[in-house]
Amino acid sequence: MSHARNTGAMQASLRCGAQTRNGETCRAPALRGKARCRMHGGAWGSGAPFGNSNAVKHGFFTKDAIAERREVQMLVSEARKLVRRLTHF
């Protein structure tokens, strides 16, 4: 080769360190300002969305909703009993 390669900055950069499938740590360079490489979550848009959208309550298990479902179940069971009684005559 006629020129020397300037690889000092690349070799001195932080490494990803994520655990790979074979159990070793990833040796790819981490992205600027990140702790992981592009393949292990350092890329823009990777990871979970901001905010905890899983904590949003849907109200299915509130006391009112449970009571309402019980009332509907009672009405349906009473209607079925009535239909059975009317069809047996």
Residue pairs with C-beta under 8 A, 6 or more apart in sequence:
10 29
13 29
13 30
14 29
14 30
14 35
15 25
15 26
15 27
15 28
15 29
15 30
16 25
16 26
16 27
16 28
16 29
16 30
16 35
16 36
16 37
16 39
16 40
16 42
17 25
17 26
17 30
17 35
17 36
18 25
18 26
18 36
18 37
18 40
18 41
19 25
19 26
20 26
26 36
26 37
26 39
26 40
28 37
28 38
28 39
28 40
29 37
30 36
30 37
30 42
31 37
31 38
31 42
31 43
34 42
35 42
36 42
41 47
59 65
